Amino acid sequence: MGMPLELNTMIVTKGREERKEENLFTLTKEGYRLYPLDIPIEVKRTIDGELSGNALIKKVQWENNTTQITYQLISLHTSN
């Protein structure tokens, strides 16, 4: 039996991110998703939206058909 897996090359927050520290955030997404670790990737609020910034993903955790990522925002392009 296979496991559905999605490969993501950007972070789309939809406003659901949670700030843990000054530039450290967590985000939980439905399904199992794979993200590149420790390389800069784009952060957007919506998939077709404007670029919000760039981040480094520090941790990916899979559990109960969800993926939780912890990422560090390294640059900010907008104030919203």
HTML snippet that shows the backbone in 3Dmol.js (N, CA, C, O; Angstrom):
<script src="https://3Dmol.org/build/3Dmol-min.js"></script>
<div id="view" style="width:600px;height:400px;position:relative"></div>
<script>
const pdb = `
ATOM      1  N   MET A   1       0.843  -1.167   0.000  1.00  0.00           N
ATOM      2  CA  MET A   1       0.000   0.000   0.000  1.00  0.00           C
ATOM      3  C   MET A   1       0.898   1.242   0.000  1.00  0.00           C
ATOM      4  O   MET A   1       1.858   1.307   0.768  1.00  0.00           O
ATOM      5  N   GLY A   2       0.599   2.214  -0.841  1.00  0.00           N
ATOM      6  CA  GLY A   2       1.395   3.425  -0.958  1.00  0.00           C
ATOM      7  C   GLY A   2       0.923   4.531  -0.034  1.00  0.00           C
ATOM      8  O   GLY A   2      -0.159   4.470   0.549  1.00  0.00           O
ATOM      9  N   MET A   3       1.760   5.533   0.081  1.00  0.00           N
ATOM     10  CA  MET A   3       1.443   6.703   0.893  1.00  0.00           C
ATOM     11  C   MET A   3       1.502   7.926  -0.016  1.00  0.00           C
ATOM     12  O   MET A   3       2.542   8.176  -0.626  1.00  0.00           O
ATOM     13  N   PRO A   4       0.408   8.706  -0.129  1.00  0.00           N
ATOM     14  CA  PRO A   4       0.456   9.903  -0.969  1.00  0.00           C
ATOM     15  C   PRO A   4       1.432  10.916  -0.384  1.00  0.00           C
ATOM     16  O   PRO A   4       1.435  11.166   0.822  1.00  0.00           O
ATOM     17  N   LEU A   5       2.256  11.494  -1.247  1.00  0.00           N
ATOM     18  CA  LEU A   5       3.281  12.440  -0.816  1.00  0.00           C
ATOM     19  C   LEU A   5       3.353  13.579  -1.819  1.00  0.00           C
ATOM     20  O   LEU A   5       3.370  13.351  -3.029  1.00  0.00           O
ATOM     21  N   GLU A   6       3.395  14.790  -1.319  1.00  0.00           N
ATOM     22  CA  GLU A   6       3.466  15.977  -2.168  1.00  0.00           C
ATOM     23  C   GLU A   6       4.811  16.654  -1.939  1.00  0.00           C
ATOM     24  O   GLU A   6       5.232  16.815  -0.793  1.00  0.00           O
ATOM     25  N   LEU A   7       5.489  17.051  -3.007  1.00  0.00           N
ATOM     26  CA  LEU A   7       6.760  17.752  -2.918  1.00  0.00           C
ATOM     27  C   LEU A   7       6.493  19.249  -3.070  1.00  0.00           C
ATOM     28  O   LEU A   7       5.943  19.679  -4.084  1.00  0.00           O
ATOM     29  N   ASN A   8       6.878  20.046  -2.071  1.00  0.00           N
ATOM     30  CA  ASN A   8       6.639  21.484  -2.086  1.00  0.00           C
ATOM     31  C   ASN A   8       7.956  22.240  -2.170  1.00  0.00           C
ATOM     32  O   ASN A   8       8.925  21.896  -1.493  1.00  0.00           O
ATOM     33  N   THR A   9       7.984  23.277  -3.012  1.00  0.00           N
ATOM     34  CA  THR A   9       9.190  24.088  -3.167  1.00  0.00           C
ATOM     35  C   THR A   9       8.967  25.525  -2.736  1.00  0.00           C
ATOM     36  O   THR A   9       9.818  26.382  -2.976  1.00  0.00           O
ATOM     37  N   MET A  10       7.836  25.800  -2.102  1.00  0.00           N
ATOM     38  CA  MET A  10       7.566  27.094  -1.494  1.00  0.00           C
ATOM     39  C   MET A  10       6.641  26.866  -0.309  1.00  0.00           C
ATOM     40  O   MET A  10       5.972  25.837  -0.216  1.00  0.00           O
ATOM     41  N   ILE A  11       6.613  27.837   0.594  1.00  0.00           N
ATOM     42  CA  ILE A  11       5.730  27.765   1.757  1.00  0.00           C
ATOM     43  C   ILE A  11       4.540  28.670   1.479  1.00  0.00           C
ATOM     44  O   ILE A  11       4.713  29.863   1.230  1.00  0.00           O
ATOM     45  N   VAL A  12       3.330  28.112   1.521  1.00  0.00           N
ATOM     46  CA  VAL A  12       2.091  28.878   1.348  1.00  0.00           C
ATOM     47  C   VAL A  12       1.381  28.838   2.700  1.00  0.00           C
ATOM     48  O   VAL A  12       0.924  27.777   3.127  1.00  0.00           O
ATOM     49  N   THR A  13       1.286  29.984   3.376  1.00  0.00           N
ATOM     50  CA  THR A  13       0.821  30.012   4.765  1.00  0.00           C
ATOM     51  C   THR A  13      -0.690  30.129   4.927  1.00  0.00           C
ATOM     52  O   THR A  13      -1.243  29.601   5.892  1.00  0.00           O
ATOM     53  N   LYS A  14      -1.361  30.800   4.016  1.00  0.00           N
ATOM     54  CA  LYS A  14      -2.797  31.089   4.128  1.00  0.00           C
ATOM     55  C   LYS A  14      -3.136  31.716   5.486  1.00  0.00           C
ATOM     56  O   LYS A  14      -4.262  31.598   5.970  1.00  0.00           O
ATOM     57  N   GLY A  15      -2.151  32.380   6.090  1.00  0.00           N
ATOM     58  CA  GLY A  15      -2.362  33.059   7.362  1.00  0.00           C
ATOM     59  C   GLY A  15      -2.423  32.129   8.565  1.00  0.00           C
ATOM     60  O   GLY A  15      -2.830  32.557   9.645  1.00  0.00           O
ATOM     61  N   ARG A  16      -2.032  30.876   8.409  1.00  0.00           N
ATOM     62  CA  ARG A  16      -2.147  29.885   9.495  1.00  0.00           C
ATOM     63  C   ARG A  16      -0.842  29.639  10.240  1.00  0.00           C
ATOM     64  O   ARG A  16      -0.784  28.760  11.099  1.00  0.00           O
ATOM     65  N   GLU A  17       0.204  30.395   9.931  1.00  0.00           N
ATOM     66  CA  GLU A  17       1.480  30.207  10.606  1.00  0.00           C
ATOM     67  C   GLU A  17       1.398  30.693  12.061  1.00  0.00           C
ATOM     68  O   GLU A  17       0.614  31.585  12.386  1.00  0.00           O
ATOM     69  N   GLU A  18       2.205  30.100  12.909  1.00  0.00           N
ATOM     70  CA  GLU A  18       2.271  30.489  14.315  1.00  0.00           C
ATOM     71  C   GLU A  18       3.701  30.900  14.639  1.00  0.00           C
ATOM     72  O   GLU A  18       4.645  30.156  14.376  1.00  0.00           O
ATOM     73  N   ARG A  19       3.850  32.083  15.209  1.00  0.00           N
ATOM     74  CA  ARG A  19       5.182  32.571  15.585  1.00  0.00           C
ATOM     75  C   ARG A  19       5.607  31.907  16.883  1.00  0.00           C
ATOM     76  O   ARG A  19       4.869  31.930  17.868  1.00  0.00           O
ATOM     77  N   LYS A  20       6.807  31.309  16.885  1.00  0.00           N
ATOM     78  CA  LYS A  20       7.357  30.683  18.088  1.00  0.00           C
ATOM     79  C   LYS A  20       8.401  31.569  18.745  1.00  0.00           C
ATOM     80  O   LYS A  20       8.468  31.655  19.971  1.00  0.00           O
ATOM     81  N   GLU A  21       9.208  32.219  17.939  1.00  0.00           N
ATOM     82  CA  GLU A  21      10.215  33.175  18.390  1.00  0.00           C
ATOM     83  C   GLU A  21      10.216  34.299  17.373  1.00  0.00           C
ATOM     84  O   GLU A  21       9.366  34.340  16.483  1.00  0.00           O
ATOM     85  N   GLU A  22      11.163  35.207  17.499  1.00  0.00           N
ATOM     86  CA  GLU A  22      11.179  36.390  16.637  1.00  0.00           C
ATOM     87  C   GLU A  22      11.056  36.055  15.152  1.00  0.00           C
ATOM     88  O   GLU A  22      10.176  36.590  14.478  1.00  0.00           O
ATOM     89  N   ASN A  23      11.907  35.194  14.633  1.00  0.00           N
ATOM     90  CA  ASN A  23      11.872  34.832  13.205  1.00  0.00           C
ATOM     91  C   ASN A  23      11.596  33.355  12.982  1.00  0.00           C
ATOM     92  O   ASN A  23      11.839  32.851  11.885  1.00  0.00           O
ATOM     93  N   LEU A  24      11.097  32.646  13.986  1.00  0.00           N
ATOM     94  CA  LEU A  24      10.836  31.216  13.892  1.00  0.00           C
ATOM     95  C   LEU A  24       9.334  30.960  13.930  1.00  0.00           C
ATOM     96  O   LEU A  24       8.637  31.432  14.828  1.00  0.00           O
ATOM     97  N   PHE A  25       8.842  30.204  12.944  1.00  0.00           N
ATOM     98  CA  PHE A  25       7.411  29.957  12.793  1.00  0.00           C
ATOM     99  C   PHE A  25       7.157  28.467  12.635  1.00  0.00           C
ATOM    100  O   PHE A  25       8.042  27.716  12.225  1.00  0.00           O
ATOM    101  N   THR A  26       5.929  28.040  12.965  1.00  0.00           N
ATOM    102  CA  THR A  26       5.477  26.687  12.646  1.00  0.00           C
ATOM    103  C   THR A  26       4.218  26.793  11.793  1.00  0.00           C
ATOM    104  O   THR A  26       3.461  27.758  11.890  1.00  0.00           O
ATOM    105  N   LEU A  27       4.017  25.801  10.974  1.00  0.00           N
ATOM    106  CA  LEU A  27       2.855  25.742  10.096  1.00  0.00           C
ATOM    107  C   LEU A  27       2.455  24.284   9.935  1.00  0.00           C
ATOM    108  O   LEU A  27       3.300  23.435   9.654  1.00  0.00           O
ATOM    109  N   THR A  28       1.172  23.990  10.112  1.00  0.00           N
ATOM    110  CA  THR A  28       0.660  22.637   9.938  1.00  0.00           C
ATOM    111  C   THR A  28      -0.205  22.587   8.683  1.00  0.00           C
ATOM    112  O   THR A  28      -1.111  23.401   8.507  1.00  0.00           O
ATOM    113  N   LYS A  29       0.087  21.623   7.816  1.00  0.00           N
ATOM    114  CA  LYS A  29      -0.641  21.440   6.559  1.00  0.00           C
ATOM    115  C   LYS A  29      -1.236  20.035   6.540  1.00  0.00           C
ATOM    116  O   LYS A  29      -0.674  19.112   7.130  1.00  0.00           O
ATOM    117  N   GLU A  30      -2.373  19.874   5.862  1.00  0.00           N
ATOM    118  CA  GLU A  30      -2.983  18.556   5.711  1.00  0.00           C
ATOM    119  C   GLU A  30      -2.183  17.721   4.725  1.00  0.00           C
ATOM    120  O   GLU A  30      -1.620  18.253   3.768  1.00  0.00           O
ATOM    121  N   GLY A  31      -2.131  16.421   4.957  1.00  0.00           N
ATOM    122  CA  GLY A  31      -1.433  15.500   4.069  1.00  0.00           C
ATOM    123  C   GLY A  31       0.053  15.443   4.380  1.00  0.00           C
ATOM    124  O   GLY A  31       0.569  16.194   5.208  1.00  0.00           O
ATOM    125  N   TYR A  32       0.720  14.536   3.697  1.00  0.00           N
ATOM    126  CA  TYR A  32       2.156  14.375   3.858  1.00  0.00           C
ATOM    127  C   TYR A  32       2.866  15.163   2.773  1.00  0.00           C
ATOM    128  O   TYR A  32       2.630  14.955   1.583  1.00  0.00           O
ATOM    129  N   ARG A  33       3.735  16.064   3.192  1.00  0.00           N
ATOM    130  CA  ARG A  33       4.436  16.955   2.266  1.00  0.00           C
ATOM    131  C   ARG A  33       5.928  16.904   2.553  1.00  0.00           C
ATOM    132  O   ARG A  33       6.351  16.779   3.702  1.00  0.00           O
ATOM    133  N   LEU A  34       6.703  17.002   1.506  1.00  0.00           N
ATOM    134  CA  LEU A  34       8.150  16.999   1.624  1.00  0.00           C
ATOM    135  C   LEU A  34       8.664  18.374   1.211  1.00  0.00           C
ATOM    136  O   LEU A  34       8.285  18.899   0.164  1.00  0.00           O
ATOM    137  N   TYR A  35       9.530  18.953   2.041  1.00  0.00           N
ATOM    138  CA  TYR A  35      10.104  20.275   1.787  1.00  0.00           C
ATOM    139  C   TYR A  35      11.622  20.172   1.817  1.00  0.00           C
ATOM    140  O   TYR A  35      12.162  19.325   2.529  1.00  0.00           O
ATOM    141  N   PRO A  36      12.325  21.012   1.061  1.00  0.00           N
ATOM    142  CA  PRO A  36      13.791  21.030   1.150  1.00  0.00           C
ATOM    143  C   PRO A  36      14.217  21.669   2.478  1.00  0.00           C
ATOM    144  O   PRO A  36      13.637  22.667   2.905  1.00  0.00           O
ATOM    145  N   LEU A  37      15.218  21.096   3.115  1.00  0.00           N
ATOM    146  CA  LEU A  37      15.705  21.616   4.386  1.00  0.00           C
ATOM    147  C   LEU A  37      16.932  22.500   4.177  1.00  0.00           C
ATOM    148  O   LEU A  37      17.777  22.232   3.323  1.00  0.00           O
ATOM    149  N   ASP A  38      17.006  23.556   4.976  1.00  0.00           N
ATOM    150  CA  ASP A  38      18.189  24.428   5.065  1.00  0.00           C
ATOM    151  C   ASP A  38      18.629  25.075   3.760  1.00  0.00           C
ATOM    152  O   ASP A  38      19.809  25.385   3.593  1.00  0.00           O
ATOM    153  N   ILE A  39      17.694  25.284   2.831  1.00  0.00           N
ATOM    154  CA  ILE A  39      17.990  26.111   1.662  1.00  0.00           C
ATOM    155  C   ILE A  39      16.872  27.144   1.554  1.00  0.00           C
ATOM    156  O   ILE A  39      15.726  26.835   1.880  1.00  0.00           O
ATOM    157  N   PRO A  40      17.173  28.357   1.107  1.00  0.00           N
ATOM    158  CA  PRO A  40      16.141  29.398   1.046  1.00  0.00           C
ATOM    159  C   PRO A  40      15.023  29.046   0.058  1.00  0.00           C
ATOM    160  O   PRO A  40      15.278  28.673  -1.087  1.00  0.00           O
ATOM    161  N   ILE A  41      13.776  29.173   0.534  1.00  0.00           N
ATOM    162  CA  ILE A  41      12.613  29.006  -0.340  1.00  0.00           C
ATOM    163  C   ILE A  41      11.649  30.158  -0.097  1.00  0.00           C
ATOM    164  O   ILE A  41      11.698  30.811   0.946  1.00  0.00           O
ATOM    165  N   GLU A  42      10.781  30.401  -1.057  1.00  0.00           N
ATOM    166  CA  GLU A  42       9.844  31.516  -0.986  1.00  0.00           C
ATOM    167  C   GLU A  42       8.714  31.242   0.000  1.00  0.00           C
ATOM    168  O   GLU A  42       8.277  30.104   0.172  1.00  0.00           O
ATOM    169  N   VAL A  43       8.256  32.308   0.641  1.00  0.00           N
ATOM    170  CA  VAL A  43       7.097  32.261   1.527  1.00  0.00           C
ATOM    171  C   VAL A  43       6.033  33.170   0.932  1.00  0.00           C
ATOM    172  O   VAL A  43       6.292  34.342   0.657  1.00  0.00           O
ATOM    173  N   LYS A  44       4.828  32.624   0.733  1.00  0.00           N
ATOM    174  CA  LYS A  44       3.705  33.397   0.206  1.00  0.00           C
ATOM    175  C   LYS A  44       2.485  33.152   1.078  1.00  0.00           C
ATOM    176  O   LYS A  44       2.359  32.095   1.695  1.00  0.00           O
ATOM    177  N   ARG A  45       1.593  34.121   1.128  1.00  0.00           N
ATOM    178  CA  ARG A  45       0.347  33.944   1.869  1.00  0.00           C
ATOM    179  C   ARG A  45      -0.624  33.054   1.087  1.00  0.00           C
ATOM    180  O   ARG A  45      -1.295  32.201   1.669  1.00  0.00           O
ATOM    181  N   THR A  46      -0.697  33.256  -0.235  1.00  0.00           N
ATOM    182  CA  THR A  46      -1.492  32.404  -1.118  1.00  0.00           C
ATOM    183  C   THR A  46      -0.596  31.963  -2.277  1.00  0.00           C
ATOM    184  O   THR A  46       0.425  32.592  -2.554  1.00  0.00           O
ATOM    185  N   ILE A  47      -0.976  30.901  -2.936  1.00  0.00           N
ATOM    186  CA  ILE A  47      -0.126  30.348  -4.001  1.00  0.00           C
ATOM    187  C   ILE A  47       0.090  31.333  -5.147  1.00  0.00           C
ATOM    188  O   ILE A  47       1.166  31.361  -5.744  1.00  0.00           O
ATOM    189  N   ASP A  48      -0.922  32.141  -5.459  1.00  0.00           N
ATOM    190  CA  ASP A  48      -0.798  33.117  -6.540  1.00  0.00           C
ATOM    191  C   ASP A  48      -0.474  34.508  -6.012  1.00  0.00           C
ATOM    192  O   ASP A  48      -0.393  35.459  -6.789  1.00  0.00           O
ATOM    193  N   GLY A  49      -0.290  34.636  -4.722  1.00  0.00           N
ATOM    194  CA  GLY A  49      -0.062  35.938  -4.109  1.00  0.00           C
ATOM    195  C   GLY A  49       1.359  36.431  -4.253  1.00  0.00           C
ATOM    196  O   GLY A  49       2.231  35.760  -4.806  1.00  0.00           O
ATOM    197  N   GLU A  50       1.560  37.627  -3.734  1.00  0.00           N
ATOM    198  CA  GLU A  50       2.853  38.282  -3.763  1.00  0.00           C
ATOM    199  C   GLU A  50       3.823  37.600  -2.802  1.00  0.00           C
ATOM    200  O   GLU A  50       3.414  37.051  -1.779  1.00  0.00           O
ATOM    201  N   LEU A  51       5.090  37.641  -3.137  1.00  0.00           N
ATOM    202  CA  LEU A  51       6.132  37.070  -2.307  1.00  0.00           C
ATOM    203  C   LEU A  51       6.215  37.820  -0.983  1.00  0.00           C
ATOM    204  O   LEU A  51       6.356  39.043  -0.972  1.00  0.00           O
ATOM    205  N   SER A  52       6.127  37.093   0.142  1.00  0.00           N
ATOM    206  CA  SER A  52       6.221  37.704   1.467  1.00  0.00           C
ATOM    207  C   SER A  52       7.657  37.749   1.965  1.00  0.00           C
ATOM    208  O   SER A  52       8.052  38.690   2.653  1.00  0.00           O
ATOM    209  N   GLY A  53       8.437  36.732   1.617  1.00  0.00           N
ATOM    210  CA  GLY A  53       9.823  36.666   2.073  1.00  0.00           C
ATOM    211  C   GLY A  53      10.449  35.340   1.699  1.00  0.00           C
ATOM    212  O   GLY A  53       9.920  34.588   0.880  1.00  0.00           O
ATOM    213  N   ASN A  54      11.587  35.070   2.315  1.00  0.00           N
ATOM    214  CA  ASN A  54      12.297  33.810   2.118  1.00  0.00           C
ATOM    215  C   ASN A  54      12.559  33.186   3.479  1.00  0.00           C
ATOM    216  O   ASN A  54      12.714  33.887   4.479  1.00  0.00           O
ATOM    217  N   ALA A  55      12.608  31.856   3.505  1.00  0.00           N
ATOM    218  CA  ALA A  55      12.781  31.151   4.767  1.00  0.00           C
ATOM    219  C   ALA A  55      13.643  29.915   4.575  1.00  0.00           C
ATOM    220  O   ALA A  55      13.810  29.412   3.464  1.00  0.00           O
ATOM    221  N   LEU A  56      14.186  29.440   5.694  1.00  0.00           N
ATOM    222  CA  LEU A  56      14.883  28.165   5.750  1.00  0.00           C
ATOM    223  C   LEU A  56      14.040  27.221   6.585  1.00  0.00           C
ATOM    224  O   LEU A  56      13.701  27.542   7.724  1.00  0.00           O
ATOM    225  N   ILE A  57      13.698  26.071   6.046  1.00  0.00           N
ATOM    226  CA  ILE A  57      12.950  25.084   6.813  1.00  0.00           C
ATOM    227  C   ILE A  57      13.940  24.318   7.678  1.00  0.00           C
ATOM    228  O   ILE A  57      14.924  23.767   7.185  1.00  0.00           O
ATOM    229  N   LYS A  58      13.662  24.295   8.963  1.00  0.00           N
ATOM    230  CA  LYS A  58      14.548  23.667   9.931  1.00  0.00           C
ATOM    231  C   LYS A  58      14.077  22.281  10.356  1.00  0.00           C
ATOM    232  O   LYS A  58      14.889  21.445  10.753  1.00  0.00           O
ATOM    233  N   LYS A  59      12.766  22.029  10.277  1.00  0.00           N
ATOM    234  CA  LYS A  59      12.233  20.748  10.749  1.00  0.00           C
ATOM    235  C   LYS A  59      10.952  20.413   9.994  1.00  0.00           C
ATOM    236  O   LYS A  59      10.122  21.289   9.751  1.00  0.00           O
ATOM    237  N   VAL A  60      10.794  19.150   9.625  1.00  0.00           N
ATOM    238  CA  VAL A  60       9.571  18.631   9.010  1.00  0.00           C
ATOM    239  C   VAL A  60       9.129  17.433   9.841  1.00  0.00           C
ATOM    240  O   VAL A  60       9.913  16.518  10.094  1.00  0.00           O
ATOM    241  N   GLN A  61       7.867  17.444  10.263  1.00  0.00           N
ATOM    242  CA  GLN A  61       7.347  16.355  11.087  1.00  0.00           C
ATOM    243  C   GLN A  61       6.034  15.856  10.488  1.00  0.00           C
ATOM    244  O   GLN A  61       5.119  16.642  10.242  1.00  0.00           O
ATOM    245  N   TRP A  62       5.945  14.535  10.252  1.00  0.00           N
ATOM    246  CA  TRP A  62       4.733  13.913   9.722  1.00  0.00           C
ATOM    247  C   TRP A  62       4.030  13.161  10.840  1.00  0.00           C
ATOM    248  O   TRP A  62       4.664  12.435  11.606  1.00  0.00           O
ATOM    249  N   GLU A  63       2.707  13.340  10.933  1.00  0.00           N
ATOM    250  CA  GLU A  63       1.934  12.613  11.932  1.00  0.00           C
ATOM    251  C   GLU A  63       0.452  12.728  11.616  1.00  0.00           C
ATOM    252  O   GLU A  63      -0.039  13.822  11.334  1.00  0.00           O
ATOM    253  N   ASN A  64      -0.269  11.606  11.661  1.00  0.00           N
ATOM    254  CA  ASN A  64      -1.727  11.573  11.478  1.00  0.00           C
ATOM    255  C   ASN A  64      -2.195  12.323  10.236  1.00  0.00           C
ATOM    256  O   ASN A  64      -3.107  13.145  10.313  1.00  0.00           O
ATOM    257  N   ASN A  65      -1.573  12.043   9.092  1.00  0.00           N
ATOM    258  CA  ASN A  65      -1.919  12.661   7.808  1.00  0.00           C
ATOM    259  C   ASN A  65      -1.775  14.185   7.821  1.00  0.00           C
ATOM    260  O   ASN A  65      -2.507  14.883   7.118  1.00  0.00           O
ATOM    261  N   THR A  66      -0.834  14.702   8.617  1.00  0.00           N
ATOM    262  CA  THR A  66      -0.507  16.127   8.596  1.00  0.00           C
ATOM    263  C   THR A  66       1.009  16.289   8.547  1.00  0.00           C
ATOM    264  O   THR A  66       1.765  15.395   8.927  1.00  0.00           O
ATOM    265  N   THR A  67       1.422  17.439   8.074  1.00  0.00           N
ATOM    266  CA  THR A  67       2.829  17.799   8.045  1.00  0.00           C
ATOM    267  C   THR A  67       2.986  19.094   8.825  1.00  0.00           C
ATOM    268  O   THR A  67       2.285  20.071   8.563  1.00  0.00           O
ATOM    269  N   GLN A  68       3.910  19.101   9.786  1.00  0.00           N
ATOM    270  CA  GLN A  68       4.208  20.333  10.516  1.00  0.00           C
ATOM    271  C   GLN A  68       5.635  20.738  10.170  1.00  0.00           C
ATOM    272  O   GLN A  68       6.570  19.949  10.306  1.00  0.00           O
ATOM    273  N   ILE A  69       5.785  21.980   9.720  1.00  0.00           N
ATOM    274  CA  ILE A  69       7.120  22.487   9.423  1.00  0.00           C
ATOM    275  C   ILE A  69       7.471  23.593  10.410  1.00  0.00           C
ATOM    276  O   ILE A  69       6.612  24.346  10.870  1.00  0.00           O
ATOM    277  N   THR A  70       8.732  23.664  10.713  1.00  0.00           N
ATOM    278  CA  THR A  70       9.282  24.770  11.495  1.00  0.00           C
ATOM    279  C   THR A  70      10.244  25.481  10.564  1.00  0.00           C
ATOM    280  O   THR A  70      11.158  24.865  10.016  1.00  0.00           O
ATOM    281  N   TYR A  71      10.039  26.785  10.385  1.00  0.00           N
ATOM    282  CA  TYR A  71      10.898  27.523   9.469  1.00  0.00           C
ATOM    283  C   TYR A  71      11.352  28.839  10.072  1.00  0.00           C
ATOM    284  O   TYR A  71      10.686  29.421  10.927  1.00  0.00           O
ATOM    285  N   GLN A  72      12.516  29.295   9.596  1.00  0.00           N
ATOM    286  CA  GLN A  72      13.111  30.546  10.043  1.00  0.00           C
ATOM    287  C   GLN A  72      13.015  31.547   8.900  1.00  0.00           C
ATOM    288  O   GLN A  72      13.555  31.313   7.819  1.00  0.00           O
ATOM    289  N   LEU A  73      12.337  32.652   9.134  1.00  0.00           N
ATOM    290  CA  LEU A  73      12.223  33.699   8.132  1.00  0.00           C
ATOM    291  C   LEU A  73      13.566  34.428   8.046  1.00  0.00           C
ATOM    292  O   LEU A  73      14.047  34.968   9.042  1.00  0.00           O
ATOM    293  N   ILE A  74      14.169  34.441   6.854  1.00  0.00           N
ATOM    294  CA  ILE A  74      15.484  35.067   6.706  1.00  0.00           C
ATOM    295  C   ILE A  74      15.426  36.402   5.979  1.00  0.00           C
ATOM    296  O   ILE A  74      16.365  37.193   6.066  1.00  0.00           O
ATOM    297  N   SER A  75      14.328  36.666   5.258  1.00  0.00           N
ATOM    298  CA  SER A  75      14.127  37.978   4.650  1.00  0.00           C
ATOM    299  C   SER A  75      12.640  38.235   4.526  1.00  0.00           C
ATOM    300  O   SER A  75      11.848  37.311   4.339  1.00  0.00           O
ATOM    301  N   LEU A  76      12.272  39.493   4.630  1.00  0.00           N
ATOM    302  CA  LEU A  76      10.880  39.904   4.561  1.00  0.00           C
ATOM    303  C   LEU A  76      10.733  40.907   3.436  1.00  0.00           C
ATOM    304  O   LEU A  76      11.484  41.880   3.373  1.00  0.00           O
ATOM    305  N   HIS A  77       9.772  40.686   2.541  1.00  0.00           N
ATOM    306  CA  HIS A  77       9.570  41.559   1.380  1.00  0.00           C
ATOM    307  C   HIS A  77       8.390  42.505   1.545  1.00  0.00           C
ATOM    308  O   HIS A  77       8.310  43.525   0.861  1.00  0.00           O
ATOM    309  N   THR A  78       7.472  42.171   2.448  1.00  0.00           N
ATOM    310  CA  THR A  78       6.325  43.040   2.704  1.00  0.00           C
ATOM    311  C   THR A  78       6.117  43.137   4.209  1.00  0.00           C
ATOM    312  O   THR A  78       6.644  42.322   4.967  1.00  0.00           O
ATOM    313  N   SER A  79       5.359  44.123   4.635  1.00  0.00           N
ATOM    314  CA  SER A  79       5.092  44.271   6.067  1.00  0.00           C
ATOM    315  C   SER A  79       3.827  43.569   6.490  1.00  0.00           C
ATOM    316  O   SER A  79       3.547  43.497   7.686  1.00  0.00           O
ATOM    317  N   ASN A  80       3.029  43.035   5.536  1.00  0.00           N
ATOM    318  CA  ASN A  80       1.771  42.352   5.878  1.00  0.00           C
ATOM    319  C   ASN A  80       1.938  40.868   5.868  1.00  0.00           C
ATOM    320  O   ASN A  80       0.983  40.138   6.132  1.00  0.00           O
TER     321      ASN A  80
END
`;
const viewer = $3Dmol.createViewer("view");
viewer.addModel(pdb, "pdb");
viewer.setStyle({}, {cartoon: {color: "spectrum"}});
viewer.zoomTo();
viewer.render();
</script>
